[in-house]
Amino acid sequence: MTTVAPRSDVRRHELADFLRSRRERITPEQVGLPRGRRRRTPGLRREEVAQLSAVGVTWYTWLEQAREIQVSAQVLDALARALLLDASERAHLFALAGAADPAPNTPCPSVTPALRAMLDQLAPLPACVQNSRYDILAYNSTYGRLLCDLDALPREDRNCLWLAFTDPDWRESVVDHAETLRILAAKFRASMAEHLAEPAWKALVARLEARSPEFREVWARHEVVGQGARTKYILNRHVGLLHLEHTSLWLGPAPGPRLVTYAPLDEETRARLERLRALTETQTRARTQTRAQDPAGPAGPAPAPGPVAV
């Protein structure tokens, strides 16, 4: 009698073979590792992939051995980056693993066309969509110029925690800077309790600790704070001081993606937000005209303000 292997077994073996083939094609020099004199393995070693992906060597070995283990989207994302997968290979990796791809250059399932339209219509109120790791998944034009020029930043840097501790423009815009950093780090630590083993969260903390002594000092306090609405003063470099109420509307079970809005608390702030929207619209038109006149020219600023999925 012929026995047909379960579909899950086939998927695991295909995934194992695919990972092995991608690992063997990459040279150490491509990922900034020394080759050494006694290298016999074609491409990278398993422990090198594990190191680059911030996962355990044993765990990654089991993955290449097609063992029945669970793999999260965050781990797959880290592996895809470590193995230098292109878009097609990345899609294949996630398909084999049966997981949704959270990549910055793919549509976020939480950011629907209707939600994008809502973000635009909320302007001049600054609004964005964030996940529990404080990645900025989408934003409207006024939020894109509220604290810094988000469009000019790489997608991987569009994270509130990263910007609050490292971006000069963002830091200058926050009036009560020290207290804001303390609360933000405490909220992040509370959110991270459910994601302690996930490489993407650990990688963000490691990146911040390597870059910011201030973050290391605040993070070492182990403070935790829950989510909630707050009033904020923001000193916008274009229109001046803004007095705003910060509110989060959860788009699913908490903790998860949320719609964040900043409502004006006085008429002067409302008028200044209107001026900020007018400014962003002028900049958008100028950038669009520049790209139309010289589409093959040198890389300029990132795309014009508006909802951007990451």
Backbone as CSV, one residue per row, in Angstrom:
resi,resn,N_x,N_y,N_z,CA_x,CA_y,CA_z,C_x,C_y,C_z
1,MET,0.844,-1.184,0.000,0.000,0.000,0.000,0.889,1.247,0.000
2,THR,0.547,2.218,-0.834,1.325,3.462,-0.934,0.812,4.473,0.074
3,THR,1.726,5.084,0.808,1.366,6.089,1.814,1.748,7.472,1.308
4,VAL,0.824,8.397,1.388,1.073,9.773,0.964,1.439,10.597,2.194
5,ALA,2.548,11.298,2.106,2.993,12.119,3.230,2.023,13.263,3.466
6,PRO,1.757,13.610,4.720,0.898,14.770,5.013,1.462,16.023,4.373
7,ARG,0.552,16.921,4.016,0.972,18.159,3.353,1.944,18.946,4.220
8,SER,1.745,18.939,5.538,2.647,19.677,6.425,4.063,19.124,6.358
9,ASP,4.197,17.798,6.231,5.525,17.199,6.100,6.201,17.648,4.813
10,VAL,5.454,17.671,3.740,6.003,18.105,2.447,6.461,19.551,2.533
11,ARG,5.634,20.389,3.155,5.992,21.805,3.301,7.282,21.966,4.099
12,ARG,7.396,21.246,5.202,8.586,21.374,6.039,9.842,20.953,5.295
13,HIS,9.774,19.871,4.519,10.949,19.427,3.764,11.289,20.397,2.635
14,GLU,10.266,20.932,1.987,10.522,21.935,0.948,11.156,23.181,1.555
15,LEU,10.647,23.585,2.715,11.209,24.750,3.390,12.660,24.487,3.790
16,ALA,12.933,23.312,4.319,14.293,22.967,4.727,15.246,22.991,3.528
17,ASP,14.825,22.393,2.416,15.665,22.366,1.213,15.901,23.775,0.675
18,PHE,14.861,24.597,0.718,14.984,25.956,0.200,15.955,26.770,1.042
19,LEU,15.828,26.686,2.368,16.738,27.413,3.246,18.186,26.972,3.029
20,ARG,18.380,25.659,2.913,19.737,25.139,2.719,20.330,25.657,1.405
21,SER,19.526,25.660,0.351,20.032,26.107,-0.955,20.378,27.588,-0.940
22,ARG,19.564,28.386,-0.245,19.847,29.829,-0.179,21.085,30.094,0.679
23,ARG,21.227,29.331,1.745,22.399,29.507,2.623,23.692,29.187,1.882
24,GLU,23.664,28.153,1.085,24.891,27.680,0.428,25.342,28.580,-0.715
25,ARG,24.480,29.440,-1.171,24.852,30.304,-2.309,25.473,31.629,-1.867
26,ILE,25.421,31.942,-0.560,25.889,33.237,-0.068,27.310,33.093,0.474
27,THR,28.177,33.972,0.066,29.542,33.965,0.590,29.608,34.779,1.873
28,PRO,30.540,34.478,2.763,30.668,35.273,3.994,30.893,36.748,3.710
29,GLU,31.644,37.038,2.642,31.945,38.433,2.324,30.677,39.236,2.005
30,GLN,29.656,38.571,1.451,28.426,39.270,1.103,27.684,39.804,2.328
31,VAL,27.891,39.185,3.454,27.180,39.597,4.672,28.132,40.141,5.731
32,GLY,29.363,40.474,5.323,30.302,41.112,6.220,30.975,40.198,7.216
33,LEU,31.085,38.896,6.907,31.744,37.941,7.796,33.095,37.532,7.226
34,PRO,34.075,37.243,8.072,35.376,36.777,7.572,35.261,35.356,7.017
35,ARG,36.009,35.086,5.961,35.942,33.754,5.368,36.698,32.732,6.205
36,GLY,37.867,33.064,6.684,38.656,32.095,7.438,39.388,31.140,6.494
37,ARG,40.328,30.386,7.052,41.181,29.529,6.209,40.639,28.116,6.050
38,ARG,39.839,27.642,6.976,39.431,26.238,6.969,37.962,26.059,6.602
39,ARG,37.430,26.943,5.842,36.025,26.843,5.468,35.847,25.776,4.395
40,ARG,35.055,24.775,4.694,34.740,23.727,3.736,33.281,23.795,3.285
41,THR,32.452,24.423,4.104,31.034,24.529,3.783,30.827,25.507,2.637
42,PRO,30.077,25.103,1.593,29.756,26.079,0.543,28.828,27.147,1.107
43,GLY,29.162,28.385,0.909,28.325,29.456,1.423,28.480,29.655,2.912
44,LEU,27.380,29.985,3.575,27.397,30.251,5.009,27.213,28.966,5.814
45,ARG,27.717,28.975,7.042,27.443,27.898,7.978,26.097,28.163,8.653
46,ARG,25.536,27.106,9.218,24.252,27.266,9.908,24.360,28.250,11.065
47,GLU,25.456,28.150,11.813,25.594,29.039,12.958,25.723,30.503,12.515
48,GLU,26.244,30.729,11.317,26.360,32.096,10.820,24.988,32.645,10.447
49,VAL,24.150,31.810,9.840,22.786,32.250,9.536,22.033,32.533,10.823
50,ALA,22.205,31.663,11.809,21.549,31.874,13.107,22.005,33.180,13.740
51,GLN,23.286,33.466,13.666,23.820,34.705,14.219,23.239,35.920,13.514
52,LEU,23.211,35.882,12.200,22.696,37.012,11.426,21.205,37.223,11.645
53,SER,20.496,36.141,11.962,19.043,36.217,12.132,18.622,36.401,13.580
54,ALA,19.587,36.340,14.497,19.298,36.458,15.938,18.384,35.341,16.421
55,VAL,18.634,34.113,15.933,17.906,32.938,16.414,18.924,31.924,16.924
56,GLY,18.454,30.929,17.658,19.352,29.919,18.188,19.882,28.990,17.113
57,VAL,21.129,28.543,17.261,21.736,27.635,16.286,20.958,26.317,16.241
58,THR,20.620,25.775,17.402,19.879,24.512,17.443,18.529,24.659,16.763
59,TRP,17.857,25.760,17.038,16.540,25.987,16.432,16.653,26.060,14.914
60,TYR,17.646,26.806,14.414,17.787,26.915,12.961,18.175,25.560,12.354
61,THR,19.014,24.806,13.033,19.384,23.475,12.549,18.156,22.592,12.427
62,TRP,17.296,22.633,13.419,16.056,21.857,13.352,15.202,22.289,12.169
63,LEU,15.196,23.574,11.876,14.418,24.072,10.744,14.929,23.483,9.432
64,GLU,16.255,23.435,9.286,16.831,22.840,8.071,16.692,21.318,8.059
65,GLN,16.429,20.723,9.204,16.208,19.288,9.279,14.733,18.922,9.138
66,ALA,13.911,19.908,8.848,12.468,19.706,8.622,11.760,19.159,9.849
67,ARG,12.241,19.539,11.030,11.552,19.104,12.243,10.252,19.885,12.422
68,GLU,9.354,19.313,13.184,8.041,19.910,13.374,8.115,20.974,14.471
69,ILE,8.508,22.161,14.077,8.604,23.283,15.015,7.823,24.458,14.455
70,GLN,7.436,25.356,15.351,6.680,26.540,14.958,7.648,27.663,14.581
71,VAL,7.310,28.404,13.541,8.151,29.521,13.114,7.254,30.732,12.889
72,SER,7.605,31.844,13.515,6.780,33.049,13.426,7.139,33.868,12.193
73,ALA,6.254,34.793,11.847,6.510,35.682,10.716,7.734,36.548,10.971
74,GLN,7.956,36.930,12.237,9.111,37.768,12.561,10.420,37.019,12.329
75,VAL,10.432,35.714,12.676,11.630,34.908,12.437,11.861,34.734,10.938
76,LEU,10.806,34.483,10.196,10.935,34.349,8.742,11.462,35.642,8.124
77,ASP,11.000,36.770,8.636,11.483,38.060,8.152,12.981,38.194,8.399
78,ALA,13.426,37.802,9.596,14.854,37.871,9.915,15.672,36.935,9.030
79,LEU,15.164,35.743,8.771,15.864,34.793,7.904,15.936,35.316,6.470
80,ALA,14.858,35.903,5.996,14.849,36.435,4.632,15.898,37.521,4.463
81,ARG,16.050,38.351,5.474,17.056,39.416,5.404,18.469,38.840,5.484
82,ALA,18.658,37.871,6.374,19.983,37.280,6.534,20.425,36.545,5.274
83,LEU,19.477,35.922,4.585,19.797,35.137,3.387,19.715,35.965,2.104
84,LEU,19.505,37.263,2.243,19.500,38.186,1.092,18.495,37.760,0.022
85,LEU,17.313,37.360,0.450,16.295,36.903,-0.495,15.715,38.079,-1.265
86,ASP,15.471,37.869,-2.561,14.782,38.900,-3.330,13.276,38.753,-3.093
87,ALA,12.475,39.594,-3.753,11.034,39.616,-3.482,10.374,38.270,-3.774
88,SER,10.758,37.638,-4.883,10.144,36.359,-5.249,10.542,35.264,-4.265
89,GLU,11.814,35.243,-3.885,12.285,34.234,-2.941,11.643,34.436,-1.563
90,ARG,11.499,35.677,-1.185,10.865,35.979,0.096,9.419,35.499,0.113
91,ALA,8.692,35.779,-0.964,7.307,35.330,-1.055,7.231,33.801,-0.984
92,HIS,8.188,33.135,-1.637,8.226,31.671,-1.624,8.486,31.148,-0.215
93,LEU,9.391,31.796,0.515,9.702,31.397,1.884,8.452,31.446,2.762
94,PHE,7.724,32.557,2.692,6.535,32.694,3.526,5.426,31.738,3.087
95,ALA,5.345,31.471,1.771,4.337,30.525,1.295,4.621,29.121,1.816
96,LEU,5.884,28.712,1.789,6.245,27.387,2.292,5.957,27.269,3.788
97,ALA,6.166,28.363,4.510,5.939,28.340,5.953,4.473,28.556,6.318
98,GLY,3.657,28.920,5.323,2.243,29.161,5.589,1.994,30.354,6.478
99,ALA,2.788,31.408,6.282,2.683,32.598,7.125,2.489,33.840,6.270
100,ALA,1.855,34.863,6.848,1.689,36.144,6.167,2.965,36.952,6.292
101,ASP,3.344,37.629,5.208,4.590,38.393,5.180,4.375,39.789,5.756
102,PRO,5.096,40.148,6.846,4.975,41.489,7.415,5.977,42.471,6.838
103,ALA,6.557,42.179,5.678,7.645,42.986,5.122,7.208,44.423,4.899
104,PRO,8.142,45.400,5.069,7.801,46.796,4.845,7.316,47.097,3.440
105,ASN,7.789,46.354,2.432,7.412,46.673,1.060,6.219,45.877,0.578
106,THR,5.467,45.259,1.494,4.240,44.573,1.127,3.096,45.199,1.895
107,PRO,1.892,45.158,1.339,0.762,45.792,2.026,0.527,45.179,3.395
108,CYS,0.324,46.032,4.373,0.005,45.559,5.708,-1.472,45.201,5.755
109,PRO,-1.831,43.991,6.193,-3.237,43.613,6.186,-4.100,44.503,7.055
110,SER,-3.515,45.183,8.033,-4.289,46.078,8.894,-4.591,47.405,8.210
111,VAL,-3.839,47.747,7.175,-4.006,49.032,6.497,-4.801,48.790,5.220
112,THR,-6.094,48.799,5.339,-6.982,48.562,4.208,-7.140,49.843,3.395
113,PRO,-7.634,49.744,2.153,-7.892,50.963,1.374,-8.836,51.920,2.093
114,ALA,-9.823,51.380,2.801,-10.746,52.250,3.530,-10.027,52.997,4.650
115,LEU,-9.112,52.324,5.323,-8.362,52.971,6.395,-7.418,54.026,5.835
116,ARG,-6.833,53.756,4.675,-5.984,54.761,4.028,-6.792,56.017,3.703
117,ALA,-7.999,55.800,3.167,-8.857,56.935,2.839,-9.226,57.713,4.096
118,MET,-9.479,57.001,5.188,-9.806,57.666,6.450,-8.649,58.528,6.932
119,LEU,-7.420,57.999,6.827,-6.256,58.776,7.235,-6.178,60.091,6.471
120,ASP,-6.394,60.034,5.169,-6.357,61.252,4.357,-7.455,62.222,4.780
121,GLN,-8.647,61.698,5.031,-9.771,62.559,5.345,-9.684,63.155,6.747
122,LEU,-8.908,62.557,7.608,-8.724,63.109,8.955,-7.889,64.388,8.946
123,ALA,-7.059,64.566,7.918,-6.245,65.783,7.847,-7.169,67.002,7.833
124,PRO,-6.778,68.080,8.561,-5.441,68.368,9.071,-5.063,67.679,10.383
125,LEU,-5.962,66.906,10.998,-5.550,66.188,12.199,-4.446,65.193,11.837
126,PRO,-3.298,65.255,12.492,-2.266,64.251,12.246,-2.774,62.878,12.685
127,ALA,-2.554,61.864,11.852,-3.019,60.513,12.175,-2.103,59.500,11.523
128,CYS,-1.953,58.353,12.202,-1.131,57.280,11.661,-1.645,55.949,12.183
129,VAL,-1.132,54.865,11.605,-1.390,53.522,12.103,-0.066,52.963,12.603
130,GLN,-0.060,52.486,13.847,1.137,51.897,14.451,0.810,50.476,14.902
131,ASN,1.843,49.641,14.960,1.664,48.342,15.592,2.182,48.399,17.022
132,SER,2.124,47.276,17.731,2.512,47.275,19.140,4.005,47.505,19.346
133,ARG,4.816,47.356,18.263,6.250,47.617,18.349,6.569,49.067,18.001
134,TYR,5.531,49.861,17.772,5.658,51.284,17.448,6.240,51.522,16.056
135,ASP,6.160,50.533,15.163,6.440,50.776,13.753,5.305,51.624,13.192
136,ILE,5.625,52.610,12.385,4.615,53.458,11.754,4.226,52.797,10.439
137,LEU,3.041,52.193,10.399,2.616,51.413,9.245,2.022,52.277,8.141
138,ALA,1.405,53.384,8.508,0.802,54.300,7.528,0.578,55.636,8.211
139,TYR,0.495,56.710,7.402,0.297,58.032,7.997,-0.253,58.994,6.967
140,ASN,-0.892,60.066,7.451,-1.361,61.078,6.516,-0.359,62.219,6.424
141,SER,-0.677,63.212,5.622,0.310,64.243,5.276,0.751,65.052,6.486
142,THR,-0.178,65.425,7.366,0.219,66.256,8.497,1.024,65.464,9.524
143,TYR,0.717,64.183,9.710,1.551,63.391,10.610,2.958,63.234,10.011
144,GLY,3.040,63.165,8.694,4.335,63.014,8.041,5.265,64.186,8.252
145,ARG,4.717,65.347,8.690,5.546,66.527,8.977,5.385,66.996,10.409
146,LEU,4.745,66.206,11.255,4.462,66.651,12.614,5.721,66.740,13.466
147,LEU,6.534,65.701,13.466,7.720,65.633,14.328,9.019,65.642,13.536
148,CYS,8.969,65.150,12.315,10.120,65.182,11.409,9.577,64.907,10.017
149,ASP,10.446,64.861,9.023,10.026,64.549,7.658,10.093,63.033,7.473
150,LEU,8.981,62.347,7.753,8.974,60.892,7.663,9.273,60.393,6.259
151,ASP,8.832,61.137,5.240,9.042,60.691,3.864,10.514,60.626,3.493
152,ALA,11.341,61.402,4.185,12.770,61.425,3.873,13.539,60.310,4.559
153,LEU,12.861,59.519,5.396,13.540,58.478,6.166,13.390,57.112,5.513
154,PRO,14.373,56.239,5.682,14.205,54.846,5.237,13.039,54.211,5.973
155,ARG,12.370,53.282,5.329,11.202,52.646,5.936,11.566,51.973,7.256
156,GLU,12.755,51.367,7.324,13.126,50.645,8.539,13.346,51.576,9.727
157,ASP,13.494,52.891,9.477,13.674,53.849,10.572,12.360,54.479,11.017
158,ARG,11.265,54.159,10.368,9.972,54.751,10.737,9.378,53.977,11.912
159,ASN,9.994,54.173,13.041,9.586,53.552,14.289,9.669,54.618,15.374
160,CYS,8.604,54.794,16.145,8.551,55.898,17.108,9.652,55.812,18.154
161,LEU,9.920,54.603,18.625,10.959,54.449,19.649,12.324,54.821,19.080
162,TRP,12.624,54.324,17.888,13.904,54.617,17.249,14.070,56.116,17.015
163,LEU,13.032,56.753,16.494,13.112,58.177,16.182,13.209,59.025,17.450
164,ALA,12.483,58.632,18.488,12.504,59.413,19.723,13.882,59.442,20.369
165,PHE,14.663,58.384,20.175,15.983,58.319,20.796,17.122,58.691,19.846
166,THR,16.871,58.761,18.539,17.999,58.951,17.618,17.830,60.087,16.612
167,ASP,16.614,60.511,16.309,16.418,61.500,15.245,16.424,62.914,15.819
168,PRO,17.332,63.788,15.394,17.425,65.143,15.972,16.145,65.953,15.801
169,ASP,15.517,65.905,14.627,14.303,66.683,14.395,13.164,66.213,15.296
170,TRP,12.990,64.901,15.401,11.944,64.347,16.251,12.161,64.768,17.703
171,ARG,13.392,64.667,18.159,13.707,64.984,19.553,13.481,66.466,19.848
172,GLU,13.818,67.334,18.915,13.623,68.766,19.125,12.150,69.154,19.142
173,SER,11.309,68.341,18.509,9.890,68.664,18.420,9.122,68.313,19.686
174,VAL,9.660,67.401,20.491,8.971,66.962,21.706,9.341,67.909,22.849
175,VAL,8.350,68.581,23.425,8.621,69.606,24.430,9.114,68.977,25.730
176,ASP,8.352,68.069,26.303,8.751,67.405,27.551,9.515,66.133,27.187
177,HIS,10.729,66.323,26.706,11.454,65.240,26.065,11.805,64.108,27.022
178,ALA,12.368,64.408,28.157,12.817,63.363,29.082,11.654,62.505,29.565
179,GLU,10.550,63.141,29.931,9.392,62.384,30.418,8.765,61.567,29.291
180,THR,8.727,62.116,28.084,8.159,61.400,26.942,8.966,60.148,26.642
181,LEU,10.291,60.254,26.675,11.135,59.089,26.428,10.927,58.021,27.493
182,ARG,10.823,58.454,28.740,10.624,57.491,29.823,9.316,56.724,29.634
183,ILE,8.239,57.447,29.322,6.928,56.807,29.168,6.901,55.911,27.930
184,LEU,7.512,56.379,26.838,7.522,55.586,25.619,8.268,54.272,25.814
185,ALA,9.431,54.338,26.457,10.195,53.116,26.719,9.424,52.176,27.650
186,ALA,8.707,52.745,28.633,7.927,51.924,29.558,6.754,51.259,28.857
187,LYS,6.109,51.963,27.937,5.028,51.366,27.155,5.559,50.252,26.253
188,PHE,6.708,50.499,25.663,7.306,49.488,24.789,7.652,48.233,25.583
189,ARG,8.203,48.396,26.771,8.549,47.234,27.589,7.288,46.442,27.955
190,ALA,6.208,47.137,28.279,4.963,46.445,28.592,4.450,45.658,27.379
191,SER,4.542,46.256,26.190,4.099,45.566,24.975,4.991,44.380,24.649
192,MET,6.279,44.485,24.957,7.241,43.455,24.585,7.082,42.185,25.402
193,ALA,6.357,42.244,26.515,6.206,41.071,27.380,5.648,39.875,26.624
194,GLU,4.816,40.130,25.612,4.233,39.052,24.825,5.079,38.699,23.605
195,HIS,6.223,39.345,23.436,7.040,39.134,22.239,8.514,38.959,22.587
196,LEU,8.817,38.489,23.772,10.200,38.449,24.246,11.111,37.598,23.379
197,ALA,10.582,36.527,22.767,11.419,35.617,21.991,11.478,35.979,20.513
198,GLU,10.798,37.039,20.109,10.722,37.356,18.685,11.916,38.202,18.258
199,PRO,12.627,37.770,17.223,13.850,38.457,16.797,13.656,39.926,16.441
200,ALA,12.530,40.273,15.819,12.332,41.666,15.408,12.313,42.603,16.607
201,TRP,11.701,42.166,17.707,11.672,42.986,18.925,13.062,43.054,19.552
202,LYS,13.722,41.919,19.658,15.062,41.904,20.249,16.038,42.712,19.393
203,ALA,15.874,42.645,18.087,16.775,43.385,17.199,16.602,44.885,17.382
204,LEU,15.359,45.349,17.571,15.135,46.778,17.778,15.780,47.243,19.084
205,VAL,15.620,46.461,20.137,16.241,46.824,21.417,17.766,46.849,21.288
206,ALA,18.323,45.830,20.631,19.781,45.781,20.463,20.283,46.962,19.633
207,ARG,19.535,47.314,18.613,19.924,48.448,17.765,19.910,49.746,18.565
208,LEU,18.885,49.920,19.401,18.791,51.122,20.223,19.887,51.160,21.283
209,GLU,20.168,50.026,21.911,21.216,49.989,22.932,22.583,50.305,22.330
210,ALA,22.805,49.879,21.095,24.080,50.149,20.444,24.211,51.618,20.036
211,ARG,23.086,52.269,19.770,23.110,53.630,19.240,22.944,54.703,20.322
212,SER,22.140,54.415,21.364,21.747,55.478,22.286,22.070,55.140,23.739
213,PRO,23.052,55.819,24.340,23.296,55.662,25.780,22.068,56.057,26.601
214,GLU,21.317,57.036,26.121,20.111,57.478,26.814,19.085,56.351,26.876
215,PHE,18.937,55.611,25.773,18.020,54.477,25.793,18.498,53.412,26.763
216,ARG,19.789,53.130,26.787,20.302,52.110,27.706,19.978,52.474,29.151
217,GLU,20.104,53.756,29.480,19.844,54.190,30.850,18.357,54.059,31.196
218,VAL,17.483,54.480,30.285,16.043,54.406,30.533,15.580,52.952,30.545
219,TRP,16.084,52.152,29.630,15.668,50.751,29.502,16.055,49.950,30.745
220,ALA,17.164,50.307,31.364,17.638,49.565,32.542,16.739,49.764,33.755
221,ARG,15.829,50.728,33.718,14.941,50.964,34.858,13.824,49.924,34.956
222,HIS,13.520,49.242,33.857,12.468,48.213,33.821,11.094,48.766,34.209
223,GLU,10.827,49.999,33.820,9.517,50.578,34.088,8.508,50.102,33.058
224,VAL,7.255,49.986,33.468,6.176,49.621,32.550,5.007,50.577,32.754
225,VAL,4.358,50.946,31.644,3.206,51.844,31.655,2.204,51.312,30.646
226,GLY,0.926,51.356,30.985,-0.109,50.923,30.062,-0.446,52.001,29.044
227,GLN,-1.189,51.598,27.999,-1.603,52.531,26.970,-2.710,53.430,27.496
228,GLY,-2.834,54.626,26.919,-3.893,55.545,27.324,-3.749,56.872,26.613
229,ALA,-4.832,57.651,26.611,-4.810,58.960,25.962,-3.995,59.946,26.802
230,ARG,-3.324,60.884,26.127,-2.513,61.877,26.810,-2.558,63.182,26.036
231,THR,-2.352,64.282,26.748,-2.175,65.566,26.068,-0.683,65.785,25.851
232,LYS,-0.358,66.410,24.724,1.042,66.619,24.373,1.246,68.017,23.813
233,TYR,2.435,68.557,24.083,2.897,69.769,23.420,3.985,69.372,22.435
234,ILE,3.809,69.782,21.181,4.785,69.486,20.135,5.194,70.804,19.491
235,LEU,6.488,71.030,19.414,7.011,72.244,18.796,7.367,71.922,17.345
236,ASN,6.416,72.164,16.460,6.627,71.870,15.044,7.533,72.922,14.418
237,ARG,8.515,72.485,13.675,9.509,73.415,13.124,8.919,74.341,12.067
238,HIS,7.767,74.001,11.506,7.164,74.800,10.434,6.109,75.783,10.938
239,VAL,5.298,75.395,11.939,4.163,76.235,12.329,4.152,76.596,13.809
240,GLY,5.090,76.097,14.594,5.166,76.492,15.984,4.566,75.491,16.954
241,LEU,4.228,75.984,18.163,3.793,75.119,19.255,2.375,74.608,19.016
242,LEU,2.188,73.293,19.238,0.895,72.646,19.065,0.499,71.967,20.378
243,HIS,-0.748,72.174,20.803,-1.285,71.525,22.002,-2.294,70.481,21.531
244,LEU,-1.987,69.204,21.735,-2.732,68.121,21.097,-3.149,67.058,22.109
245,GLU,-4.256,66.392,21.794,-4.669,65.226,22.563,-4.389,63.976,21.744
246,HIS,-3.563,63.107,22.310,-3.140,61.874,21.660,-4.106,60.759,22.043
247,THR,-4.730,60.115,21.033,-5.707,59.056,21.276,-5.400,57.865,20.383
248,SER,-5.577,56.656,20.922,-5.383,55.424,20.153,-6.699,54.689,20.023
249,LEU,-7.005,54.255,18.800,-8.185,53.437,18.525,-7.698,52.097,18.008
250,TRP,-7.929,51.028,18.769,-7.415,49.711,18.401,-8.179,49.160,17.209
251,LEU,-7.457,48.612,16.239,-8.049,48.078,15.016,-8.333,46.582,15.114
252,GLY,-8.029,45.994,16.249,-8.254,44.571,16.471,-8.013,44.298,17.938
253,PRO,-7.816,43.038,18.288,-7.542,42.726,19.696,-6.294,43.448,20.175
254,ALA,-6.355,44.001,21.367,-5.184,44.672,21.932,-4.296,43.636,22.613
255,PRO,-2.982,43.715,22.528,-2.248,44.731,21.787,-2.125,44.358,20.314
256,GLY,-2.175,45.353,19.456,-2.089,45.118,18.027,-2.055,46.438,17.300
257,PRO,-2.352,46.450,16.004,-2.359,47.712,15.261,-3.393,48.675,15.824
258,ARG,-3.061,49.952,15.785,-3.963,50.965,16.317,-3.896,52.225,15.463
259,LEU,-5.028,52.917,15.393,-5.097,54.218,14.736,-4.795,55.278,15.774
260,VAL,-3.769,56.068,15.535,-3.344,57.107,16.476,-3.688,58.465,15.879
261,THR,-4.406,59.281,16.645,-4.779,60.617,16.173,-4.310,61.677,17.168
262,TYR,-4.122,62.898,16.655,-3.720,64.041,17.466,-4.729,65.160,17.208
263,ALA,-5.636,65.374,18.164,-6.682,66.383,18.010,-6.251,67.688,18.667
264,PRO,-6.523,68.826,18.028,-6.139,70.118,18.612,-6.975,70.432,19.850
265,LEU,-6.339,71.014,20.863,-7.015,71.365,22.107,-7.309,72.854,22.226
266,ASP,-6.945,73.629,21.206,-7.291,75.049,21.208,-7.352,75.521,19.757
267,GLU,-7.931,76.694,19.555,-8.136,77.205,18.197,-6.818,77.555,17.509
268,GLU,-5.838,78.016,18.278,-4.553,78.342,17.673,-3.889,77.093,17.096
269,THR,-3.967,75.992,17.847,-3.411,74.736,17.346,-4.152,74.282,16.097
270,ARG,-5.486,74.423,16.095,-6.264,74.028,14.914,-5.830,74.832,13.687
271,ALA,-5.635,76.130,13.878,-5.218,76.975,12.754,-3.815,76.591,12.272
272,ARG,-2.941,76.272,13.219,-1.576,75.903,12.833,-1.545,74.555,12.109
273,LEU,-2.426,73.636,12.482,-2.504,72.369,11.756,-3.001,72.589,10.327
274,GLU,-3.912,73.537,10.146,-4.363,73.874,8.789,-3.199,74.407,7.960
275,ARG,-2.361,75.247,8.574,-1.196,75.763,7.856,-0.213,74.631,7.540
276,LEU,-0.076,73.688,8.463,0.830,72.559,8.221,0.331,71.718,7.062
277,ARG,-0.996,71.522,6.976,-1.530,70.768,5.842,-1.278,71.504,4.534
278,ALA,-1.470,72.790,4.512,-1.221,73.566,3.301,0.245,73.463,2.882
279,LEU,1.136,73.503,3.872,2.562,73.381,3.575,2.880,72.025,2.957
280,THR,2.329,70.955,3.526,2.626,69.620,3.003,2.066,69.443,1.591
281,GLU,0.906,70.048,1.327,0.341,69.960,-0.016,1.220,70.681,-1.024
282,THR,1.779,71.824,-0.629,2.695,72.555,-1.512,3.950,71.735,-1.783
283,GLN,4.505,71.122,-0.753,5.695,70.293,-0.923,5.405,69.070,-1.786
284,THR,4.218,68.505,-1.631,3.836,67.349,-2.441,3.802,67.718,-3.911
285,ARG,3.187,68.845,-4.235,3.124,69.281,-5.634,4.520,69.535,-6.191
286,ALA,5.383,70.156,-5.396,6.731,70.451,-5.857,7.506,69.170,-6.128
287,ARG,7.385,68.198,-5.251,8.104,66.925,-5.445,7.560,66.171,-6.657
288,THR,6.230,66.228,-6.828,5.633,65.549,-7.980,6.112,66.167,-9.285
289,GLN,6.184,67.497,-9.333,6.661,68.172,-10.535,8.118,67.850,-10.809
290,THR,8.929,67.789,-9.749,10.348,67.475,-9.911,10.532,66.081,-10.490
291,ARG,9.782,65.117,-9.961,9.908,63.745,-10.478,9.404,63.641,-11.910
292,ALA,8.358,64.411,-12.251,7.818,64.375,-13.608,8.803,64.966,-14.614
293,GLN,9.524,66.013,-14.199,10.471,66.663,-15.087,11.751,65.858,-15.264
294,ASP,12.149,65.116,-14.219,13.397,64.359,-14.288,13.208,62.993,-13.637
295,PRO,12.392,62.103,-14.257,12.103,60.812,-13.629,13.317,59.922,-13.490
296,ALA,14.351,60.145,-14.306,15.546,59.301,-14.241,16.684,59.984,-13.509
297,GLY,16.383,61.084,-12.857,17.422,61.844,-12.172,17.872,61.172,-10.900
298,PRO,18.790,61.813,-10.199,19.302,61.245,-8.949,18.207,61.114,-7.920
299,ALA,18.416,60.179,-7.007,17.401,59.934,-5.980,17.252,61.157,-5.099
300,GLY,16.021,61.606,-4.966,15.728,62.731,-4.125,15.025,62.262,-2.861
301,PRO,14.163,63.112,-2.328,13.442,62.709,-1.128,12.536,61.535,-1.415
302,ALA,12.115,60.876,-0.370,11.202,59.741,-0.499,9.878,60.227,-1.044
303,PRO,8.930,59.332,-1.380,7.667,59.724,-1.955,6.938,60.771,-1.124
304,ALA,6.029,61.484,-1.793,5.333,62.592,-1.165,4.495,62.118,0.018
305,PRO,4.133,63.063,0.907,3.376,62.678,2.093,2.092,61.976,1.728
306,GLY,1.649,61.096,2.593,0.423,60.377,2.405,0.519,59.053,3.099
307,PRO,-0.583,58.302,3.161,-0.524,56.995,3.807,0.467,56.090,3.118
308,VAL,1.378,55.556,3.847,2.416,54.698,3.302,2.425,53.397,4.079
309,ALA,2.177,52.274,3.408,2.191,50.979,4.092,3.604,50.483,4.219
310,VAL,3.923,49.944,5.389,5.238,49.344,5.588,5.084,47.996,6.239
